[in-house]
Amino acid sequence: MLFEEDVRSYWDKMRLGDKQALFELYNNMYFHLIRFGLKINADDELVKDCVNQVFLNLWDKRSRLNAVDNVKSYLMTSLKRCMLDQLAYTDKMNAAVSRMGAEEERAELSYEEIMIAVQQDDELKHKLQLAIKQLTPRQMELIQLKFFEGLTYEQIAERSSQTVKTAYNTIYDAIKMLKKLLK
């Protein structure tokens, strides 16, 4: 390995924008970092990816980096943090995939359960249609525009020649009425 002074020299040159110094630092520290990373985790692809990521991050942040007395320790600490971040991210992704799989298993309904759900859905639609018919014509119009055509309050106000506040209040009152009727 290079003497610590040489590594520090490469570090300082790299901070000033010297790409060749970055490559020299990379070439001289790569195998030391790989060996160190493999002690933390045996996944050699993870270690290699993180070593490369450390050097990419160094280059991206070169203008903000400080002078370092022990470059090897700095790089090892950076590698360790990168690996821990990657492992935590992988754990989160695996947990999310597991939850999705569990939800899909629960989501598989029997034919009878599907038929009951469809009937309940039809009943709810019928109740909603009856409740909407009890609204004022203006409320029915605005509910149609908001929830069936997906317009914003601004678009509704423009189309119905009202202020945005009036459109909002009318829809709010209509929803309150529908909740009351559907209980």
Sine and cosine of phi, psi and omega as CSV:
sin_phi,cos_phi,sin_psi,cos_psi,sin_omega,cos_omega
0.00,0.00,0.45,-0.89,0.04,-1.00
-0.92,0.39,0.39,-0.92,0.11,-0.99
-0.92,0.40,0.46,-0.89,-0.04,-1.00
-0.84,0.54,-0.53,0.85,0.01,-1.00
-0.91,0.41,-0.64,0.77,0.03,-1.00
-0.91,0.42,-0.68,0.73,0.00,-1.00
-0.90,0.44,-0.67,0.74,0.03,-1.00
-0.89,0.45,-0.60,0.80,0.03,-1.00
-0.90,0.44,-0.70,0.71,0.06,-1.00
-0.88,0.48,-0.65,0.76,0.01,-1.00
-0.86,0.51,-0.76,0.65,-0.03,-1.00
-0.90,0.44,-0.65,0.76,0.03,-1.00
-0.91,0.41,-0.64,0.77,0.01,-1.00
-0.89,0.46,-0.64,0.77,0.03,-1.00
-0.87,0.49,-0.49,0.87,0.00,-1.00
-1.00,0.06,-0.02,1.00,0.08,-1.00
0.97,-0.26,0.21,0.98,0.00,-1.00
-0.99,0.11,0.96,-0.27,-0.01,-1.00
-0.89,0.45,-0.62,0.78,-0.02,-1.00
-0.87,0.49,-0.60,0.80,0.04,-1.00
-0.91,0.42,-0.62,0.79,0.07,-1.00
-0.88,0.48,-0.72,0.70,0.00,-1.00
-0.89,0.45,-0.64,0.77,0.03,-1.00
-0.90,0.43,-0.69,0.73,0.04,-1.00
-0.88,0.48,-0.70,0.71,0.03,-1.00
-0.87,0.49,-0.78,0.63,-0.05,-1.00
-0.88,0.47,-0.58,0.81,-0.06,-1.00
-1.00,0.09,-0.37,0.93,-0.04,-1.00
-0.96,-0.26,-0.23,0.97,-0.13,-0.99
-0.79,0.61,-0.83,0.56,-0.10,-1.00
-0.94,0.35,-0.52,0.85,0.08,-1.00
-0.90,0.43,-0.66,0.75,0.00,-1.00
-0.94,0.34,-0.61,0.79,0.04,-1.00
-0.88,0.48,-0.75,0.66,0.01,-1.00
-0.85,0.52,-0.70,0.71,0.01,-1.00
-0.89,0.46,-0.71,0.70,-0.02,-1.00
-0.89,0.45,-0.59,0.80,0.00,-1.00
-0.93,0.36,-0.36,0.93,0.09,-1.00
-0.96,0.29,-0.46,0.89,0.01,-1.00
-0.99,0.14,-0.69,0.73,-0.02,-1.00
-0.51,-0.86,0.68,-0.73,-0.09,-1.00
-0.98,0.18,-0.08,1.00,0.00,-1.00
-0.97,0.24,0.99,-0.16,-0.10,-0.99
-0.91,0.42,-0.51,0.86,0.04,-1.00
-0.92,0.39,-0.66,0.75,0.06,-1.00
-0.87,0.49,-0.71,0.70,-0.03,-1.00
-0.89,0.47,-0.74,0.67,-0.01,-1.00
-0.88,0.48,-0.71,0.71,0.01,-1.00
-0.87,0.50,-0.68,0.74,-0.03,-1.00
-0.94,0.34,-0.60,0.80,0.05,-1.00
-0.87,0.49,-0.73,0.68,0.02,-1.00
-0.89,0.46,-0.64,0.77,0.00,-1.00
-0.91,0.42,-0.61,0.79,0.03,-1.00
-0.86,0.50,-0.72,0.69,-0.03,-1.00
-0.95,0.32,-0.56,0.83,0.09,-1.00
-0.90,0.44,-0.67,0.74,0.03,-1.00
-0.90,0.43,-0.63,0.78,0.04,-1.00
-0.86,0.52,-0.72,0.69,-0.03,-1.00
-0.91,0.42,-0.66,0.75,0.01,-1.00
-0.89,0.45,-0.58,0.82,-0.08,-1.00
-0.98,-0.21,0.21,0.98,-0.14,-0.99
-0.79,0.61,-0.61,0.79,-0.06,-1.00
-0.96,0.28,-0.32,0.95,-0.01,-1.00
-0.98,-0.21,-0.06,1.00,-0.03,-1.00
-0.97,0.26,0.56,-0.83,0.06,-1.00
-1.00,-0.04,0.24,-0.97,0.14,-0.99
-0.92,0.40,0.61,-0.79,-0.06,-1.00
-0.81,-0.59,0.71,-0.71,0.03,-1.00
-0.98,0.22,-0.68,0.74,-0.04,-1.00
-0.88,-0.47,1.00,0.01,-0.08,-1.00
-0.90,0.45,-0.65,0.76,-0.02,-1.00
-0.86,0.51,-0.71,0.70,0.02,-1.00
-0.90,0.44,-0.66,0.75,0.02,-1.00
-0.86,0.51,-0.73,0.68,-0.03,-1.00
-0.92,0.39,-0.62,0.79,0.02,-1.00
-0.92,0.40,-0.65,0.76,0.04,-1.00
-0.90,0.43,-0.67,0.74,0.04,-1.00
-0.88,0.47,-0.67,0.74,0.02,-1.00
-0.89,0.46,-0.72,0.69,-0.01,-1.00
-0.86,0.51,-0.70,0.71,0.01,-1.00
-0.90,0.44,-0.66,0.75,0.01,-1.00
-0.88,0.47,-0.70,0.71,-0.01,-1.00
-0.91,0.42,-0.68,0.74,0.01,-1.00
-0.90,0.43,-0.63,0.78,0.06,-1.00
-0.89,0.45,-0.69,0.72,0.01,-1.00
-0.90,0.43,-0.67,0.74,0.01,-1.00
-0.91,0.42,-0.65,0.76,0.03,-1.00
-0.90,0.44,-0.67,0.74,0.02,-1.00
-0.89,0.46,-0.70,0.72,0.02,-1.00
-0.88,0.48,-0.67,0.74,0.04,-1.00
-0.88,0.48,-0.68,0.74,0.02,-1.00
-0.89,0.46,-0.69,0.72,-0.01,-1.00
-0.90,0.44,-0.69,0.73,0.01,-1.00
-0.89,0.45,-0.65,0.76,0.03,-1.00
-0.90,0.43,-0.65,0.76,0.01,-1.00
-0.90,0.43,-0.67,0.74,0.02,-1.00
-0.90,0.44,-0.65,0.76,0.03,-1.00
-0.89,0.45,-0.68,0.73,0.03,-1.00
-0.89,0.46,-0.65,0.76,0.00,-1.00
-0.89,0.46,-0.67,0.74,0.03,-1.00
-0.89,0.46,-0.66,0.75,0.01,-1.00
-0.91,0.41,-0.63,0.78,0.02,-1.00
-0.92,0.40,-0.62,0.79,0.02,-1.00
-0.91,0.41,-0.62,0.78,0.03,-1.00
-0.90,0.44,-0.66,0.75,0.02,-1.00
-0.94,0.34,-0.50,0.87,-0.07,-1.00
-0.96,0.28,-0.27,0.96,0.01,-1.00
-0.97,0.25,0.97,-0.25,-0.06,-1.00
-0.99,-0.15,0.44,-0.90,0.08,-1.00
-0.96,0.26,0.19,-0.98,0.01,-1.00
-0.86,0.50,-0.67,0.74,-0.01,-1.00
-0.89,0.45,-0.67,0.74,0.00,-1.00
-0.90,0.44,-0.62,0.78,0.02,-1.00
-0.91,0.41,-0.69,0.72,-0.01,-1.00
-0.89,0.45,-0.66,0.75,0.03,-1.00
-0.90,0.44,-0.68,0.73,0.01,-1.00
-0.89,0.45,-0.65,0.76,0.02,-1.00
-0.91,0.42,-0.69,0.73,0.01,-1.00
-0.90,0.44,-0.68,0.73,0.02,-1.00
-0.90,0.44,-0.62,0.79,0.02,-1.00
-0.90,0.43,-0.68,0.73,0.03,-1.00
-0.90,0.44,-0.67,0.74,0.03,-1.00
-0.88,0.48,-0.69,0.72,-0.01,-1.00
-0.90,0.43,-0.67,0.74,0.04,-1.00
-0.88,0.48,-0.68,0.74,0.00,-1.00
-0.89,0.45,-0.70,0.71,0.04,-1.00
-0.88,0.48,-0.66,0.75,0.00,-1.00
-0.91,0.42,-0.67,0.75,0.03,-1.00
-0.88,0.47,-0.66,0.75,0.02,-1.00
-0.91,0.41,-0.64,0.77,0.00,-1.00
-0.92,0.38,-0.66,0.75,0.01,-1.00
-0.89,0.46,-0.57,0.82,0.01,-1.00
-0.91,0.41,-0.32,0.95,0.01,-1.00
-1.00,0.05,-0.10,1.00,0.03,-1.00
-0.98,0.21,0.26,-0.96,0.09,-1.00
-0.94,0.34,0.36,-0.93,0.02,-1.00
-0.84,0.54,-0.63,0.77,0.00,-1.00
-0.91,0.41,-0.68,0.73,0.02,-1.00
-0.89,0.45,-0.68,0.73,0.01,-1.00
-0.87,0.50,-0.69,0.72,-0.01,-1.00
-0.87,0.48,-0.73,0.68,-0.05,-1.00
-0.94,0.34,-0.59,0.81,0.07,-1.00
-0.89,0.46,-0.68,0.73,0.04,-1.00
-0.85,0.52,-0.73,0.68,-0.04,-1.00
-0.91,0.41,-0.66,0.75,-0.08,-1.00
-0.96,0.27,-0.78,0.62,-0.19,-0.98
-0.99,-0.15,-0.39,0.92,-0.01,-1.00
-0.98,-0.21,-0.48,0.88,0.05,-1.00
-0.97,-0.24,-0.20,0.98,0.10,-0.99
0.95,0.32,0.47,0.88,-0.01,-1.00
-0.98,0.19,0.43,-0.90,0.09,-1.00
-0.98,0.17,0.22,-0.97,0.03,-1.00
-0.88,0.47,-0.58,0.82,0.02,-1.00
-0.90,0.43,-0.69,0.72,0.02,-1.00
-0.91,0.41,-0.63,0.78,0.02,-1.00
-0.90,0.44,-0.70,0.71,-0.01,-1.00
-0.87,0.49,-0.67,0.74,0.00,-1.00
-0.91,0.42,-0.71,0.71,-0.06,-1.00
-0.94,0.33,-0.53,0.85,-0.06,-1.00
-0.98,-0.19,0.14,0.99,0.02,-1.00
0.83,0.56,0.73,0.69,0.04,-1.00
-0.79,-0.61,0.17,-0.99,0.15,-0.99
-0.99,0.17,0.32,-0.95,0.02,-1.00
-0.88,0.48,-0.67,0.74,-0.02,-1.00
-0.88,0.47,-0.67,0.74,0.01,-1.00
-0.90,0.43,-0.68,0.73,0.04,-1.00
-0.87,0.49,-0.71,0.70,0.00,-1.00
-0.87,0.49,-0.74,0.67,-0.03,-1.00
-0.90,0.44,-0.64,0.77,0.00,-1.00
-0.90,0.44,-0.70,0.72,0.02,-1.00
-0.92,0.39,-0.64,0.77,0.04,-1.00
-0.86,0.50,-0.73,0.68,0.01,-1.00
-0.89,0.46,-0.63,0.78,0.00,-1.00
-0.90,0.43,-0.68,0.73,0.01,-1.00
-0.90,0.43,-0.66,0.75,0.03,-1.00
-0.87,0.50,-0.68,0.74,0.03,-1.00
-0.90,0.43,-0.69,0.72,0.00,-1.00
-0.89,0.45,-0.65,0.76,0.04,-1.00
-0.87,0.50,-0.69,0.72,-0.01,-1.00
-0.89,0.45,-0.69,0.72,-0.03,-1.00
-0.94,0.34,-0.49,0.87,-0.06,-1.00
-1.00,0.03,-0.10,1.00,0.01,-1.00
-0.95,0.32,0.00,0.00,0.00,0.00
